[in-house]
Amino acid sequence: MTSIHSIQYLRGLAACAVVCFHVSEQFGGPFNVGAAGVDVFFVISGFIMWVTTAGRTADPWRFMGRRITRIVPLYWIVTLLTVAGILIKPQFFYGHFFSVANFVGSLFFLPVLQEGALHPIVIQGWTLCYEMMFYLVFTLVLFLSERWRFGVLVSALVAIVALHFVLPAGYAQAFTDPVVIEFAAGVAVGRLWLQGARLPLGVALAMVVLGFLLLAAGPLFDAGMARALRWGVPAALIVAGAVFAERARPFKPAALPTFLGDASYSIYLWHVVVGVLATGVVLRIGIPSALQPATILVATVALSAMLYLIVEKPLIGLLHPQRPKSVVKASNAAAAGAAERGRLQA
């Protein structure tokens, strides 16, 4: 099976962009657009879920089980360590909110609401609340015949967003935020990709460039513009352009961006806790203030990626053991001529 290397690259880039955003925020910098890495993740998630399930015998329970075992264990570990950090050094965890109710709610993706927004113990974990909701909807759709799935899935996601504008404030309105439509965009790109659609290399690259230009131009737009428009549309252009550019001109992947893609979930989850530790060390050893942001950024990404090797990768091996090679080869032979799916675990 052929890997979609551009997806791995974008996952690593998105995770590092979010780290840049939080470091910039810590020092009062201007890199708010780094938060759009989340929107890229949402589009990629829709793409991956569609590509890795289409054309296969549906097993909704197995799908949801694998999503839970892939996402939850590491998230719980980071949540527990964040709670410990808050209790030991609360002054280092500015903006975090700890209570027993929020701790329990965070573990089950129902954290407290602050100003109508989800606010779990691990502050960046709000995105996982939407991911888990998307997985739930996707699981239900897998019970349908394959010919109905795309239409029902996209319609359901659009309906969820439509409800946002009529529901009263509370969890229902929070979980129907328009950002949900970004998953549908990824699903649509994935369907086109599996159908064998192609774009000229120049057009695909132009889409990627346009997406990044729109992100850079974000401050010029109305501050009240919905995130799904301001950052979701550029994210969809970037993901679509990248996968179709790779189809037009495949390339041999480089080791570092591929590794960062593999480690992207760990980088995303660990970076706030690790960033707090890195900041403490940087301040203690007296690094000049001008070098502090870059030092903290590099240290945070490096240490978070290391935790992928130390914690997440062993967890994956334990919970998602690889099939014997003979079975894999037989499966691959049987799947010859089927759509490419690649190494696309989210």
C-alpha positions in Angstrom: 0.0 0.0 0.0 1.2 3.5 -0.9 1.5 5.9 2.0 0.2 9.4 1.6 3.3 11.2 2.7 1.8 14.7 2.3 -0.7 13.9 5.1 2.1 12.9 7.4 3.9 16.2 6.6 0.8 18.2 7.3 0.1 16.5 10.5 3.6 17.3 11.8 3.3 20.9 10.5 -0.1 21.4 12.1 1.2 20.1 15.5 4.2 22.4 15.4 2.1 25.3 14.4 -0.1 24.9 17.5 3.0 24.8 19.6 4.3 28.0 17.9 0.9 29.6 18.7 1.1 28.8 22.4 4.7 29.9 22.7 3.9 33.1 20.9 0.9 33.6 23.1 3.0 33.1 26.2 5.3 35.9 25.1 2.6 38.2 23.7 3.7 37.4 20.1 1.6 37.8 16.9 1.4 34.2 15.7 -2.3 33.6 16.3 -2.6 31.9 13.0 -0.7 28.9 14.4 -4.0 27.9 16.0 -5.2 27.0 12.6 -3.2 23.9 12.9 -6.3 22.5 14.6 -8.4 23.2 11.5 -5.9 21.3 9.4 -6.1 18.4 11.8 -9.9 18.4 11.5 -9.9 18.3 7.7 -7.2 15.5 7.9 -9.3 13.6 10.3 -12.3 13.6 8.0 -10.0 12.5 5.1 -8.3 9.7 7.0 -11.5 8.3 8.4 -13.1 8.1 5.0 -10.1 6.8 3.1 -9.4 4.0 5.7 -12.9 2.7 5.8 -14.4 3.1 2.3 -14.4 -0.1 0.3 -14.1 -2.3 3.3 -16.5 -4.5 5.2 -18.0 -2.2 7.9 -17.4 -3.1 11.5 -18.7 -0.1 13.4 -17.9 -1.5 16.9 -14.3 -2.3 15.9 -13.9 1.1 14.3 -15.1 2.9 17.5 -13.0 0.6 19.7 -9.9 1.4 17.8 -10.6 5.1 17.9 -11.1 5.0 21.7 -7.9 2.9 22.3 -6.0 5.2 20.0 -7.1 8.5 21.5 -8.1 7.9 25.1 -5.2 6.3 26.9 -2.6 9.0 26.1 -5.2 11.7 26.7 -5.9 10.3 30.2 -2.2 10.1 31.0 -1.6 13.7 30.0 -4.8 14.8 31.9 -3.6 13.1 35.1 -0.2 14.7 34.8 -1.7 18.1 34.1 -3.8 17.8 37.2 -0.7 16.9 39.2 1.0 20.0 37.8 -1.9 22.2 38.6 -2.1 21.0 42.2 1.7 21.3 42.7 2.4 24.5 40.9 -0.9 26.2 40.0 0.9 29.5 39.1 2.6 27.7 36.2 -0.7 26.6 34.7 -2.4 29.9 33.9 -5.7 29.6 32.2 -6.2 26.0 33.4 -9.3 25.2 35.4 -9.3 22.3 37.9 -12.3 21.0 39.7 -13.4 17.4 40.4 -16.4 17.9 38.0 -14.1 19.2 35.3 -11.6 16.4 35.9 -14.2 13.7 35.5 -15.9 15.6 32.6 -12.6 16.0 30.8 -11.9 12.3 31.0 -15.2 11.6 29.2 -15.0 14.6 26.7 -17.7 16.6 28.6 -15.6 19.3 30.2 -17.0 22.4 31.8 -18.1 25.3 29.6 -16.5 28.7 29.9 -18.1 31.5 27.9 -19.9 28.8 25.8 -16.6 27.0 24.9 -15.4 23.6 26.0 -12.6 24.0 28.6 -11.1 20.6 29.6 -8.2 20.2 32.1 -5.8 19.8 29.1 -6.8 23.0 27.5 -6.0 22.0 23.9 -8.1 18.8 24.5 -11.2 20.7 23.5 -10.5 19.5 20.0 -10.7 15.9 21.1 -14.2 16.5 22.2 -15.1 17.3 18.6 -13.0 14.4 17.3 -14.9 12.0 19.5 -18.3 13.4 18.5 -17.2 13.0 14.8 -16.1 9.4 15.5 -19.5 8.7 17.1 -21.4 10.0 14.0 -19.0 8.1 11.7 -19.6 4.9 13.7 -23.4 5.2 13.3 -23.0 5.9 9.6 -21.0 2.7 9.2 -24.1 0.7 10.1 -25.6 1.8 6.7 -25.0 0.3 3.3 -21.8 1.8 1.7 -23.7 3.6 -1.0 -25.6 5.7 1.5 -22.7 6.6 3.8 -21.2 9.6 2.1 -24.5 11.4 1.7 -25.8 10.6 5.2 -22.5 11.5 6.8 -22.1 14.8 5.2 -25.8 15.6 5.7 -25.5 14.7 9.3 -22.5 17.0 9.8 -24.2 19.9 8.0 -27.4 19.3 10.1 -25.3 19.4 13.3 -23.8 22.8 12.3 -27.3 24.1 11.4 -28.5 23.3 14.9 -25.9 25.5 16.4 -27.9 28.6 15.3 -31.2 27.5 16.9 -30.1 25.7 20.1 -29.8 27.6 23.4 -26.4 28.1 25.0 -25.0 25.0 26.6 -23.4 21.7 25.6 -25.7 21.2 22.6 -24.7 24.6 21.1 -21.0 24.0 22.0 -20.9 20.6 20.2 -22.6 22.0 17.1 -20.0 24.7 16.5 -19.5 25.4 12.8 -16.0 24.0 13.1 -17.6 20.6 12.7 -18.1 21.2 9.0 -14.3 20.9 8.6 -14.6 17.1 9.1 -17.1 17.1 6.2 -14.6 18.9 4.0 -12.0 16.3 4.8 -14.5 13.5 4.0 -15.3 15.1 0.6 -11.6 15.4 -0.3 -11.2 11.8 0.7 -14.0 10.6 -1.4 -12.7 12.5 -4.5 -9.2 11.1 -3.8 -10.5 7.5 -3.6 -12.5 7.9 -6.8 -9.2 8.6 -8.6 -9.7 12.3 -9.2 -6.6 14.1 -10.4 -5.5 17.7 -10.7 -2.6 19.1 -12.7 0.4 19.6 -10.4 0.3 23.4 -10.9 -3.3 23.6 -9.9 -2.8 21.5 -6.8 0.2 23.5 -5.7 -1.7 26.7 -6.3 -4.4 25.4 -3.9 -1.8 24.8 -1.2 -0.3 28.3 -1.7 -3.7 29.9 -1.8 -4.6 28.2 1.5 -1.5 29.5 3.2 -2.0 33.0 1.8 -5.5 33.0 3.1 -4.3 32.0 6.6 -1.7 34.7 6.5 -4.3 37.2 5.4 -6.6 36.2 8.3 -6.1 39.4 10.3 -7.5 41.4 7.4 -10.8 39.6 7.7 -13.6 40.5 10.0 -12.7 39.3 13.5 -16.2 38.0 13.9 -15.9 35.7 10.9 -16.6 32.1 11.8 -13.5 30.0 12.3 -14.8 27.5 9.8 -14.6 30.2 7.1 -11.5 32.1 8.2 -9.3 29.0 8.9 -11.4 26.0 7.8 -11.6 26.9 4.1 -7.8 27.5 3.8 -7.2 24.2 5.7 -9.3 22.3 3.2 -7.5 23.9 0.3 -4.1 23.0 1.8 -5.1 19.4 2.5 -6.8 18.9 -0.9 -3.9 20.6 -2.7 -1.3 18.5 -0.9 -2.8 15.1 -1.6 -3.6 15.8 -5.2 -0.1 17.4 -5.8 1.4 14.2 -4.4 -0.8 12.1 -6.7 0.4 14.2 -9.6 4.1 13.9 -8.6 4.8 11.3 -6.0 7.9 11.9 -3.9 10.2 10.0 -1.6 9.5 11.1 2.0 12.1 12.7 4.2 12.7 11.2 7.6 12.2 14.2 9.9 8.8 15.5 8.6 7.6 11.9 8.5 8.6 11.3 12.1 7.0 14.6 13.2 3.8 13.4 11.5 4.0 10.1 13.4 4.6 12.0 16.6 2.0 14.7 15.9 -0.6 13.5 18.4 2.0 13.3 21.2 3.4 16.7 20.3 -0.1 18.2 20.4 -1.1 16.6 23.7 2.1 17.0 25.6 3.3 20.4 24.5 1.6 22.5 27.2 2.9 20.4 30.1 6.3 20.1 28.5 6.3 23.8 27.6 5.7 24.7 31.3 8.7 22.5 32.3 10.8 23.9 29.4 10.0 27.5 30.5 11.0 26.8 34.1 14.3 25.4 33.0 15.0 28.2 30.5 14.3 30.8 33.2 16.4 29.0 35.8 19.5 28.8 33.6 19.2 32.4 32.6 18.9 32.2 28.8 18.7 35.7 27.3 15.1 36.9 26.9 15.5 37.3 23.1 16.4 33.6 22.8 13.8 32.3 25.2 10.8 31.8 22.8 12.9 29.9 20.2 14.6 27.8 22.9 11.3 26.9 24.5 9.7 26.1 21.2 12.5 23.8 20.1 12.8 22.1 23.5 9.0 21.6 23.7 8.7 20.0 20.2 11.8 17.8 20.8 10.7 16.6 24.2 7.1 16.0 23.2 8.4 14.0 20.2 10.6 12.0 22.5 7.5 11.2 24.6 6.0 9.7 21.5 8.8 7.2 21.4 8.7 6.6 25.2 5.0 6.6 25.8 2.7 6.7 22.8 4.5 4.3 20.5 4.6 1.5 23.1 0.9 2.1 23.9 0.1 1.7 20.2 2.1 -1.5 20.1 0.3 -2.8 23.1 -3.3 -1.8 22.1 -2.9 -2.2 18.3 -0.5 -5.1 17.8 0.6 -5.7 14.2 -0.7 -8.7 12.4 1.8 -11.4 11.4 3.7 -10.5 8.2 2.2 -13.5 6.3 -1.3 -12.3 7.1 -0.4 -8.7 6.1 1.0 -9.9 2.8 -2.1 -12.0 2.1 -4.3 -9.1 3.0 -2.3 -6.8 0.7 -2.5 -9.2 -2.1 -6.2 -9.5 -1.7 -6.5 -5.8 -1.7 -4.4 -5.3 -4.9 -6.2 -2.9 -7.1 -8.3 -1.5 -4.3 -8.0 2.2 -3.4 -4.8 3.3 -1.7 -5.2 3.8 1.9 -1.7 4.3 3.3 -0.3 4.6 6.7 -3.1 6.9 7.9 -3.7 6.2 11.6 -5.0 9.4 13.2 
